[in-house]
């Protein structure tokens, strides 16, 4: 009988210790745990560029307003509202920064 009593008390102690370990682990994971092992992301992400072109100045028609920009593949499309109210698309090569062309939209009469 003494052996059974000691076994029951020992199992009870194991259950309490095991439950304590589980609760402490859950609390640490909920709080974020040890932050020294966490990977910290940089504030600025740098992306390597194969061919840089520096600063380019691209002429737009006088009085034009940029209404939208679209990146499509290797082209940047800039939608312009011209001073006379017409619409135009300015195409720019993103690799070289060169102006590819200007497409003016107008109505045929």
Order of alpha helices (4+ residues) and beta strands (2+ residues): alpha-beta-beta-beta-beta
